[in-house]
């Protein structure tokens, strides 16, 4: 017991001696955090975790050296103070090679690094330096532009920590025009580092920049940068996904290889998927300083300043190394949607190949806030947001669709040429979408129309309250073509299977009776009928050999220059069709069409309301003969021949029809055939054209009900398309109201 007591007294004496030592070698207590004066150096062995309940005032440079760790929990706010004459030190945070930072924000509680002064260039930003390769000649010893810390090396999987859910505000402090901070600067950062959900808001230079390294980065947003949105260079070899750059003063994305040697290796090798670039001051996507190898997919790109007559995908004419990469096919671009192009602007520099897709979603929601952007990360303060009010993208459509393209009802679509859905391609148009044909110009005189080739598909997915609208900037008939669909179903044309559709030249017809060209529901076509000649002009909707696997329901043609709708052979059924004020016929079928029509309304056509033919070259053609079943029909207000059995007529079964209102000057039959049409007369004589439950209204003196011999029964209670000559109940208000606000009924 005495021995134990002696040892305890000795130990206490030693402790007391050390604690009172005031010599030259005191114990280092490590980095001391002062929330009101956050600055200094975290040295090796320092592992500092901040407190989310405290707002930290950054009063100088905060450096995390090799062997040190800085952890910033979710919800933490670090606010750079304003430089003063007493403390002019630039405020920034930097992580040296071998140091680690853990920014542990969450969707609901991001980390925020901001400034007391709510203006660009108010403080530096966040700088991270790693040991991954770069193509700078002094890699491994190069000093980072703004911190002077070394970066680069040969550790591709170097780990500098993790940065998730971070918003950087008002960064970009400028030493000189050549030396200024970005929001987030990554110098030689390795693939072991995580970068995800990072926002730069109103940075004075670039929002986010990668100087070499191998780090991958996803869900990046740069808004209102004073230079470029997102920049990579110096041999960066990584993958970027879900990047947004909006309203940068210069480029949206600037992708370089090396500013000293455009052909330097390791060459920049970037894989970029799901990008949105919008509202740039110049050169929206800039292949710079050799560019390197770039693979880009699913990008929405546009909104370049209207005064800039530049390419959206741009390279300097003098950049031979970038040109070499383009020529070698080292820069590939697929699924790109160009939006908001002004006159004089072009899509890409010469030689650059790309695949367009008007349905490209970019970072997820076109030019607007993507669904993956949480409100907490988007809300800067009580009045400002990173993404402001929803913007509307204007997208020009033309060319060939060979893949699956889906449009968005939130965009404005300008049809500035022929848009062809090729074999194997599909075009989906959601409810509420408006497509407007532009007026041809001397520089772009191509006829505007939409066509679906055999094997292609169109899905017009309008609804009663949100129909799809296809219209024209010029509100007059014949302003543009219309919609043409070509299928593989039988026709009785002698060249069936190879026949060129009248207005598109596309082949149509075949032996596939149940061919499927898609679905067209709740569509209004306005001001169609572009005329090449008196015998070659567009209808509103033209169906060439369209098969019964296709759906056509609730389609309106308004003020078309030729027919409202026409079926050239095929087997497709069609219901709830309305043709108003057509320059020729309301609804027309011919060439062996064998289908059912239900609830058709032809109102105020210049010529016939319905024109039903067999074959213009051989009235008696039987392979196959037109065989139409039409029920619930209204034909009213025609210029001549209200229901015209033409060019052999074919077989027709017609029930519940209201017909009348023929031009009072016309002393014609309501059901009409030409006296010289012996084949149509033969069909009537054989009772192959039958009309039941017909009600005749508003007939003028001298007009008759039907040609001689037609089998017909009348009914005073026939309702026609549903409500006699008035608006039928199935015509929704949205479908009834023209884009200009005028109502049909």
C-alpha positions in Angstrom: 0.0 0.0 0.0 2.8 2.4 0.8 4.5 1.7 -2.6 1.2 2.3 -4.5 0.7 5.6 -2.7 4.2 6.7 -3.5 3.7 6.0 -7.2 0.5 8.0 -7.4 2.1 11.0 -5.7 5.0 10.8 -8.2 2.6 10.7 -11.1 0.7 13.7 -9.9 3.9 15.6 -9.5 4.9 14.9 -13.0 1.6 16.0 -14.4 1.7 19.2 -12.4 5.2 19.9 -13.6 4.3 19.5 -17.3 1.1 21.6 -17.0 3.1 24.4 -15.5 5.9 24.3 -18.1 6.4 27.8 -19.6 9.5 26.7 -21.6 10.2 27.1 -25.3 8.4 23.9 -26.5 4.7 24.1 -25.5 2.2 21.5 -26.6 0.3 22.6 -29.8 -3.4 22.7 -29.0 -4.3 22.3 -32.8 -6.5 24.6 -34.9 -8.8 26.7 -32.8 -12.1 27.6 -34.4 -13.4 31.1 -33.9 -16.8 31.5 -35.5 -16.3 35.3 -35.7 -12.8 35.0 -37.2 -12.6 31.9 -39.3 -9.2 31.9 -41.0 -5.8 30.3 -40.8 -4.3 26.9 -41.5 -5.4 23.4 -40.5 -2.1 21.5 -40.2 -1.5 17.8 -40.4 -3.4 16.0 -37.7 -6.1 18.7 -37.4 -9.5 17.2 -37.8 -12.0 20.1 -37.5 -15.8 19.8 -37.6 -17.9 22.9 -37.7 -21.2 23.4 -36.0 -24.3 23.9 -38.2 -26.0 26.0 -35.5 -23.3 28.7 -35.9 -22.8 31.1 -38.8 -19.1 31.4 -39.4 -17.5 34.6 -40.5 -14.7 34.0 -43.0 -12.2 36.8 -42.4 -9.2 35.6 -44.5 -7.8 32.5 -46.2 -8.7 29.1 -44.6 -6.2 26.5 -45.7 -6.6 22.7 -45.1 -3.1 21.3 -45.4 -1.9 17.8 -46.1 -3.0 15.4 -43.4 -5.8 17.8 -42.1 -9.5 17.4 -42.4 -12.3 19.9 -42.5 -15.9 18.6 -42.0 -18.8 21.0 -42.7 -22.2 19.5 -41.6 -25.5 20.0 -43.3 -27.0 23.4 -42.8 -23.8 25.2 -42.1 -23.4 28.8 -43.3 -20.0 30.3 -43.9 -20.1 34.0 -44.7 -17.1 35.9 -46.0 -16.7 39.3 -44.5 -15.9 42.4 -46.5 -12.2 43.2 -47.0 -11.1 46.4 -45.3 -8.0 48.6 -45.2 -7.2 47.0 -41.8 -7.8 43.5 -43.2 -7.4 43.4 -46.9 -6.7 39.6 -47.0 -8.7 37.8 -49.7 -11.4 35.5 -48.2 -11.3 32.0 -49.6 -11.2 28.3 -48.6 -8.5 26.0 -50.0 -7.7 22.3 -49.7 -4.0 21.4 -50.3 -2.8 18.1 -51.8 -3.3 15.5 -49.2 -5.9 17.5 -47.3 -9.5 16.6 -47.2 -12.8 18.5 -47.0 -16.2 17.0 -46.3 -19.1 19.2 -47.3 -22.0 17.1 -46.0 -25.0 19.1 -47.1 -28.3 17.4 -47.8 -31.2 18.2 -50.0 -33.1 19.8 -47.2 -30.1 21.4 -45.5 -27.4 22.4 -48.0 -24.1 24.0 -46.9 -24.0 27.6 -48.0 -20.8 29.6 -48.6 -21.7 33.2 -49.2 -20.7 36.8 -48.6 -21.8 39.7 -46.4 -21.7 41.7 -49.6 -24.3 40.3 -52.0 -22.4 41.1 -55.2 -20.3 39.2 -57.6 -16.5 39.1 -56.9 -17.1 39.8 -53.2 -14.9 36.9 -52.0 -12.8 34.1 -53.4 -14.5 30.7 -53.4 -13.5 27.1 -52.7 -10.3 25.7 -54.1 -9.4 22.0 -54.0 -5.9 20.7 -55.1 -5.3 17.0 -55.7 -2.6 14.6 -56.9 -4.3 13.4 -60.1 -2.8 13.9 -63.6 -2.9 17.1 -65.6 -1.2 17.9 -68.9 0.5 21.0 -67.6 4.3 20.8 -68.2 4.9 21.4 -64.5 2.3 18.9 -63.2 3.0 18.0 -59.6 4.5 21.4 -58.8 2.3 23.8 -60.6 0.8 26.5 -58.4 -3.0 26.7 -58.5 -3.9 30.0 -60.1 -5.4 31.7 -57.1 -4.0 29.9 -54.0 -0.5 29.1 -55.1 -0.9 25.6 -53.8 0.8 22.7 -55.7 -1.5 20.3 -57.7 -1.3 17.4 -60.1 0.6 14.2 -60.1 0.1 10.5 -61.0 -2.6 9.4 -58.4 -5.6 9.1 -60.6 -7.9 7.9 -57.8 -6.7 10.6 -55.3 -9.2 11.4 -52.7 -9.7 15.0 -51.5 -12.9 14.2 -49.7 -16.6 14.8 -50.6 -18.6 17.9 -51.6 -22.3 17.4 -51.7 -25.2 19.9 -51.6 -23.2 23.0 -51.6 -24.2 26.5 -52.8 -21.5 29.0 -53.5 -22.7 32.7 -53.8 -21.0 35.9 -55.0 -17.5 34.4 -55.5 -14.9 35.4 -58.1 -12.6 37.8 -56.3 -10.3 39.3 -58.9 -6.6 40.0 -58.4 -6.1 40.8 -62.1 -7.9 40.1 -65.4 -5.8 36.9 -65.6 -6.0 35.9 -62.0 -9.4 35.5 -60.4 -11.4 32.9 -58.4 -14.1 30.7 -59.6 -16.9 29.5 -57.4 -15.4 26.0 -57.2 -11.9 25.4 -58.6 -10.7 21.8 -58.8 -6.9 21.5 -59.6 -5.8 18.0 -60.3 -8.6 16.5 -58.2 -8.8 12.7 -58.3 -11.6 10.2 -59.0 -11.7 9.2 -55.3 -13.3 12.6 -54.6 -17.1 13.1 -54.6 -18.6 16.2 -56.2 -22.4 16.2 -56.4 -25.1 18.8 -56.2 -23.0 22.0 -56.3 -24.4 25.4 -57.2 -22.5 28.5 -58.1 -24.7 31.7 -58.0 -23.5 35.0 -59.3 -19.8 34.2 -59.5 -17.5 36.8 -61.0 -15.5 34.4 -63.1 -16.4 30.8 -63.9 -19.0 29.1 -61.8 -17.1 25.8 -61.6 -13.8 24.8 -63.3 -11.7 21.7 -63.5 -8.0 22.1 -64.2 -7.0 18.6 -65.1 -7.7 15.7 -62.8 -10.0 12.7 -63.0 -12.8 13.6 -60.7 -16.4 13.0 -61.8 -19.0 15.6 -61.1 -22.8 15.5 -61.3 -25.7 17.8 -60.6 -23.8 21.1 -61.2 -25.5 24.4 -61.6 -23.9 27.7 -62.6 -26.1 30.7 -62.9 -25.2 34.3 -63.7 -21.4 33.8 -64.0 -19.3 36.7 -65.0 -17.3 34.5 -67.4 -18.1 30.9 -68.2 -20.6 28.6 -66.5 -18.6 25.4 -66.3 -15.1 25.1 -67.6 -12.7 22.1 -67.9 -9.1 22.1 -69.2 -5.6 20.8 -68.8 -6.3 17.2 -69.5 -9.4 16.7 -67.3 -10.6 13.2 -67.9 -13.9 12.6 -66.2 -17.6 12.3 -66.5 -20.1 15.1 -66.0 -23.8 14.4 -65.7 -26.7 16.8 -65.1 -24.9 20.1 -65.7 -26.8 23.4 -66.0 -25.2 26.7 -67.1 -27.6 29.6 -67.4 -27.0 33.3 -68.2 -23.2 33.2 -68.3 -21.6 36.4 -69.6 -19.5 34.4 -72.0 -19.7 30.6 -72.6 -22.0 28.1 -71.0 -19.5 25.3 -71.1 -15.9 25.9 -72.2 -14.0 22.7 -72.9 -10.2 23.0 -73.5 -7.2 20.8 -73.7 -4.2 23.0 -72.9 -3.7 26.7 -73.3 0.1 26.4 -74.0 -0.1 23.3 -76.2 -3.5 22.4 -77.7 -2.2 18.9 -78.5 -0.8 18.1 -75.1 -1.3 14.7 -73.5 -2.9 13.3 -71.4 -5.5 14.9 -73.6 -8.7 16.2 -72.1 -11.2 13.3 -72.3 -14.7 14.4 -71.2 -17.9 12.4 -71.2 -20.8 14.7 -70.7 -24.4 13.6 -70.4 -27.6 15.5 -69.7 -26.7 19.2 -70.1 -28.6 22.5 -70.3 -26.9 25.6 -71.6 -29.0 28.7 -72.0 -28.8 32.4 -72.2 -25.1 32.9 -73.0 -23.3 36.1 -73.9 -21.2 34.3 -76.6 -20.0 30.9 -77.8 -22.5 28.8 -75.9 -20.4 25.6 -76.0 -16.8 26.5 -76.7 -14.3 23.9 -77.9 -11.1 25.8 -77.0 -7.4 25.4 -77.0 -7.4 22.0 -78.7 -10.6 20.9 -77.1 -9.5 17.3 -76.5 -11.8 14.3 -76.8 -15.4 15.0 -75.9 -18.5 12.8 -76.0 -21.7 14.7 -75.4 -25.2 13.3 -75.2 -28.7 14.8 -74.4 -28.1 18.5 -74.4 -30.4 21.5 -74.6 -28.5 24.5 -76.0 -29.5 28.0 -76.9 -30.5 31.5 -75.9 -27.3 33.1 -77.3 -27.4 36.9 -77.2 -29.3 37.9 -80.4 -26.5 40.3 -81.4 -24.0 37.4 -81.7 -23.8 35.8 -85.1 -22.0 32.7 -83.9 -22.2 29.0 -83.8 -23.8 27.4 -80.7 -21.1 24.7 -80.9 -18.1 27.0 -81.5 -14.4 26.7 -82.1 -12.0 29.4 -83.1 -11.1 29.4 -86.8 -7.4 29.6 -85.9 -7.5 26.6 -83.5 -5.9 23.9 -85.7 -5.8 21.4 -82.8 -9.6 21.7 -82.1 -10.2 21.4 -85.9 -8.1 18.2 -85.9 -10.2 16.7 -83.1 -13.4 17.5 -85.0 -12.0 16.1 -88.3 -11.0 12.9 -86.5 -14.4 12.4 -85.0 -13.1 12.8 -81.5 -15.9 15.2 -80.6 -19.3 13.5 -80.9 -22.7 15.0 -80.0 -26.0 13.2 -79.9 -29.5 14.1 -78.9 -29.1 17.9 -79.1 -32.0 20.3 -79.0 -31.3 23.9 -80.2 -33.5 26.5 -78.6 -33.9 30.2 -79.1 -31.8 30.7 -82.2 -31.7 34.2 -83.6 -31.1 35.2 -87.2 -27.5 34.8 -88.3 -26.7 32.2 -85.7 -25.8 28.7 -86.6 -25.8 25.3 -84.9 -22.2 24.3 -85.2 -18.9 25.1 -86.8 -18.2 23.5 -90.1 -17.3 19.8 -90.0 -18.8 19.1 -86.6 -21.4 16.3 -86.8 -24.2 16.0 -84.4 -27.6 14.2 -84.1 -30.6 16.4 -83.2 -33.4 15.5 -81.0 -36.1 18.1 -80.4 -37.2 16.1 -77.4 -33.9 16.2 -75.6 -34.4 17.1 -71.9 -31.0 18.4 -71.1 -30.4 18.4 -67.4 -33.9 17.1 -66.9 -36.3 19.9 -67.6 -35.0 21.8 -70.6 -34.0 25.3 -69.7 -36.0 25.3 -66.4 -35.3 24.1 -62.9 -34.8 20.3 -63.0 -36.7 18.0 -60.7 -33.5 17.0 -58.9 -32.8 20.6 -57.7 -34.3 20.8 -54.2 -35.9 24.0 -53.0 -33.4 24.4 -50.2 -30.6 24.5 -52.7 -32.5 26.8 -55.1 -33.7 29.4 -52.5 -30.9 32.0 -52.0 -32.9 34.1 -49.7 -36.4 35.3 -49.2 -36.6 37.0 -52.6 -34.0 35.4 -54.8 -33.8 31.9 -56.3 -31.1 30.3 -58.4 -33.7 29.4 -61.0 -36.0 32.3 -61.5 -39.5 32.2 -63.1 -40.0 29.4 -65.6 -38.6 30.3 -69.0 -40.1 29.3 -72.3 -37.7 27.8 -74.8 -38.3 28.4 -78.5 -37.2 25.4 -80.6 -37.1 25.3 -84.4 -38.2 22.0 -85.9 -37.2 20.6 -89.3 -35.2 17.7 -90.7 -35.5 14.0 -90.1 -36.4 12.2 -86.9 -34.8 8.7 -86.8 -35.0 8.0 -83.0 -37.8 8.5 -80.4 -38.4 12.2 -79.9 -40.8 13.6 -77.3 -41.7 17.3 -77.3 -42.6 19.3 -74.2 -45.7 21.4 -73.8 -43.7 24.0 -72.0 -41.7 24.9 -75.1 -42.5 27.0 -78.1 -42.0 25.0 -81.3 -41.4 26.8 -84.6 -41.7 24.6 -87.7 -39.3 26.2 -90.1 -39.1 23.5 -92.8 -40.2 19.9 -93.5 -40.2 17.6 -90.4 -40.1 14.0 -91.4 -40.5 11.1 -88.9 -38.5 8.4 -90.7 -38.9 4.6 -90.6 -38.0 3.5 -87.0 -38.5 7.0 -85.6 -41.3 8.3 -83.4 -42.6 11.7 -82.5 -44.6 12.1 -79.3 -46.4 15.4 -78.8 -47.9 15.8 -75.3 -51.2 17.5 -74.4 -51.1 21.3 -74.6 -48.2 21.5 -77.1 -48.3 24.2 -79.8 -46.4 24.0 -83.0 -46.3 27.1 -85.2 -45.2 27.1 -88.8 -43.0 30.1 -89.6 -43.5 32.1 -92.8 -41.2 31.1 -95.6 -38.5 33.7 -96.4 -36.2 34.2 -99.3 -33.4 32.7 -97.3 -35.6 29.7 -96.1 -38.3 29.0 -98.7 -38.8 25.4 -97.8 -42.5 24.4 -97.3 -43.4 23.9 -93.7 -45.1 20.5 -93.0 -44.9 17.4 -90.8 -44.9 14.0 -92.4 -44.7 10.4 -91.0 -43.0 7.9 -93.3 -43.9 4.2 -93.5 -42.6 2.6 -90.4 -42.5 5.9 -88.5 -45.0 6.7 -85.7 -46.6 9.9 -84.4 -48.3 10.1 -81.0 -50.4 13.3 -80.7 -51.5 13.0 -77.1 -53.9 15.9 -76.7 -56.8 15.9 -74.3 -60.2 17.5 -74.2 -58.9 20.4 -72.1 -55.4 20.5 -73.5 -55.4 19.7 -77.2 -52.3 19.8 -79.4 -52.3 22.7 -81.8 -50.6 22.9 -85.2 -50.9 26.4 -86.5 -49.1 29.1 -88.5 -47.6 32.5 -87.6 -49.6 33.8 -90.6 -53.3 33.4 -89.7 -54.5 32.8 -93.3 -55.4 29.7 -95.3 -52.6 28.0 -97.3 -50.0 29.4 -94.9 -48.3 26.0 -94.4 -48.7 22.4 -95.3 -50.2 20.2 -92.6 -49.8 16.7 -91.2 -49.2 13.8 -93.6 -49.1 10.2 -92.4 -48.0 7.4 -94.7 -48.7 3.7 -93.8 -48.5 0.2 -95.3 -52.2 -0.6 -95.6 -53.8 -1.4 -99.0 -54.9 1.1 -101.5 -56.3 0.6 -105.0 -53.6 2.7 -106.7 -51.8 0.7 -109.4 -48.4 1.6 -107.8 -49.5 0.7 -104.3 -46.5 0.2 -102.1 -44.3 2.6 -104.1 -46.7 5.5 -104.7 -45.4 8.9 -103.7 -47.8 10.8 -101.5 -49.1 13.8 -103.3 -47.4 16.4 -101.2 -44.5 14.7 -99.5 -43.3 12.3 -102.1 -43.1 9.5 -99.4 -44.1 6.0 -100.4 -47.3 4.6 -99.0 -49.6 1.6 -99.3 -49.0 -2.2 -99.1 -50.6 -5.3 -97.6 -50.5 -4.6 -93.9 -54.2 -3.9 -93.1 -53.5 -3.4 -89.4 -50.5 -1.3 -89.8 -49.9 1.1 -86.9 -48.6 4.7 -87.5 -49.3 5.7 -84.0 -52.2 7.7 -82.4 -53.7 11.2 -83.1 -56.1 12.4 -80.5 -57.4 15.9 -79.7 -55.5 17.8 -82.4 -56.5 21.1 -84.1 -54.9 22.0 -87.4 -55.1 25.6 -88.5 -54.5 27.5 -91.7 -53.1 24.5 -93.7 -53.3 23.8 -97.4 -50.1 25.2 -98.9 -50.5 25.0 -102.7 -47.7 23.9 -105.1 -50.2 24.0 -108.0 -53.9 23.5 -108.6 -53.5 19.8 -108.5 -50.9 19.5 -105.8 -51.7 21.0 -102.4 -51.8 20.0 -98.8 -54.8 19.0 -96.7 -55.0 19.6 -93.0 -54.6 15.9 -92.2 -53.6 13.6 -95.1 -53.7 9.8 -94.5 -52.0 7.8 -97.2 -52.5 4.0 -96.8 -52.8 4.3 -93.0 -53.7 1.1 -91.3 -56.3 0.1 -88.7 -53.7 -0.1 -86.0 -53.6 3.7 -86.0 -55.9 5.8 -83.8 -57.5 9.0 -85.2 -60.0 10.6 -82.8 -61.0 14.2 -82.1 -59.3 16.1 -84.9 -60.3 19.6 -86.1 -59.2 21.3 -89.3 -59.8 25.1 -89.3 -59.5 27.2 -92.4 -57.5 24.8 -94.5 -56.8 25.8 -98.1 -57.7 22.4 -99.6 -59.5 19.6 -97.8 -59.8 19.4 -94.0 -59.0 15.7 -93.9 -58.4 13.2 -96.6 -57.9 9.4 -96.6 -56.0 8.0 -99.6 -56.8 4.3 -99.3 -55.9 2.5 -96.1 -58.0 0.9 -93.4 -57.8 3.4 -90.5 -61.0 4.3 -88.6 -61.6 7.9 -87.7 -64.0 9.4 -85.3 -65.0 12.9 -84.0 -63.7 14.8 -87.0 -64.5 18.5 -87.6 -63.6 20.4 -90.7 -64.5 24.1 -90.8 -64.2 26.6 -93.7 -62.0 24.4 -96.0 -61.0 25.9 -99.3 -62.1 22.7 -101.1 -63.9 19.7 -99.3 -64.4 19.1 -95.7 -63.6 15.4 -95.4 -62.5 13.3 -98.4 -61.8 9.6 -98.9 -60.7 7.8 -101.9 -58.3 5.1 -103.4 -59.9 2.1 -101.7 -60.3 3.5 -98.2 -62.0 0.8 -96.2 -62.8 2.1 -92.8 -65.4 3.4 -90.4 -66.1 7.1 -89.8 -68.1 8.1 -86.7 -69.2 11.6 -85.7 -68.0 13.6 -88.6 -68.9 17.3 -89.1 -68.1 19.3 -92.2 -69.1 23.0 -91.9 -68.9 25.7 -94.5 -66.6 24.1 -97.0 -66.1 26.0 -100.3 -67.0 22.8 -102.3 -68.3 19.5 -100.9 -68.8 18.6 -97.2 -67.9 15.0 -97.8 -66.4 13.7 -101.0 -66.3 9.9 -101.2 -64.4 8.4 -104.2 -63.1 5.1 -105.4 -60.2 5.7 -107.8 -59.5 8.7 -110.0 -57.7 6.7 -112.7 -60.1 3.7 -112.7 -63.5 4.4 -111.2 -64.3 0.7 -111.1 -61.1 -0.4 -109.4 -61.7 -3.3 -107.0 -58.3 -4.1 -105.4 -59.7 -3.0 -103.0 -62.8 -0.9 -103.7 -63.6 1.9 -101.3 -65.8 0.5 -98.6 -66.8 3.1 -96.1 -69.2 3.0 -93.2 -70.1 6.5 -92.0 -72.4 7.1 -89.1 -73.5 10.3 -87.2 -72.6 12.9 -89.7 -73.4 16.6 -90.2 -72.8 18.4 -93.5 -73.8 22.0 -93.5 -73.1 25.2 -95.4 -71.4 23.9 -98.5 -70.5 25.8 -101.7 -71.6 22.9 -103.9 -72.3 19.1 -104.0 -72.7 18.7 -100.2 -72.2 14.9 -100.2 -70.4 14.0 -103.4 -70.1 10.3 -104.6 -67.2 10.8 -107.0 -64.9 8.7 -109.3 -66.9 5.5 -108.9 -68.1 6.2 -105.4 -67.3 2.8 -104.1 -69.4 1.1 -101.4 -70.8 3.4 -98.8 -73.1 2.8 -95.8 -74.3 6.1 -94.3 -76.5 6.4 -91.2 -77.8 9.3 -89.1 -76.9 12.3 -91.2 -78.0 15.9 -91.0 -77.4 17.7 -94.4 -78.2 21.1 -95.8 -77.3 24.7 -96.1 -76.1 24.4 -99.6 -75.4 27.7 -101.3 -78.8 29.0 -102.4 -77.5 29.7 -105.9 -76.8 26.0 -106.5 -79.7 23.9 -107.8 -78.0 20.6 -107.0 -78.8 17.4 -105.2 -77.6 17.2 -101.6 -76.4 13.6 -102.4 -74.7 14.1 -105.7 -73.0 12.2 -108.5 -71.8 13.4 -111.9 -74.1 12.4 -114.6 -71.2 10.9 -116.6 -70.0 8.7 -113.7 -71.4 5.4 -114.7 -69.4 3.5 -112.1 -70.9 5.5 -109.2 -74.3 5.0 -110.8 -73.7 1.3 -110.9 -72.9 1.3 -107.2 -76.2 3.1 -106.5 -78.1 0.7 -108.8 -76.6 -2.3 -106.9 -77.6 -0.8 -103.6 -74.0 -0.6 -102.6 -74.5 3.0 -101.6 -77.2 3.2 -98.9 -78.3 6.2 -96.8 -80.5 5.8 -93.7 -81.9 8.2 -91.2 -81.2 11.4 -93.2 -82.6 14.7 -92.2 -82.5 17.6 -94.8 -82.4 21.1 -93.5 -82.3 24.6 -94.9 -82.8 23.6 -98.6 -83.3 26.4 -101.1 -85.7 26.4 -104.0 -84.5 24.2 -106.9 -82.3 22.0 -104.7 -83.1 18.3 -104.4 -82.3 15.7 -101.8 -80.6 13.0 -103.8 -79.7 11.7 -107.2 -82.1 9.4 -108.8 -82.1 5.8 -107.6 -80.2 6.3 -104.4 -81.5 4.0 -101.6 -82.4 6.4 -98.8 -84.6 6.6 -95.7 -85.4 9.9 -93.9 -85.7 10.7 -90.2 -86.9 14.0 -88.7 -85.1 13.1 -85.5 -81.7 12.4 -87.0 -79.0 14.2 -84.8 -76.1 14.0 -87.3 -72.8 14.6 -85.5 -74.7 14.9 -82.2 -76.5 18.2 -82.3 -77.7 18.8 -85.8 -75.9 21.8 -87.3 -74.9 23.2 -83.9 -71.9 22.5 -81.7 -71.8 18.8 -80.7 -71.4 18.0 -77.1 -68.2 16.0 -77.8 -66.4 19.1 -79.0 -64.6 20.5 -76.0 -64.3 24.2 -75.4 -60.5 24.0 -75.7 -60.8 22.3 -79.1 -63.4 24.7 -80.2 -61.4 27.8 -79.4 -58.8 28.8 -82.0 -55.3 30.0 -81.0 -56.4 33.6 -81.7 -59.3 33.3 -79.3 -62.0 32.9 -82.0 -64.5 30.1 -81.4 -65.6 27.8 -84.2 -69.2 27.6 -82.9 
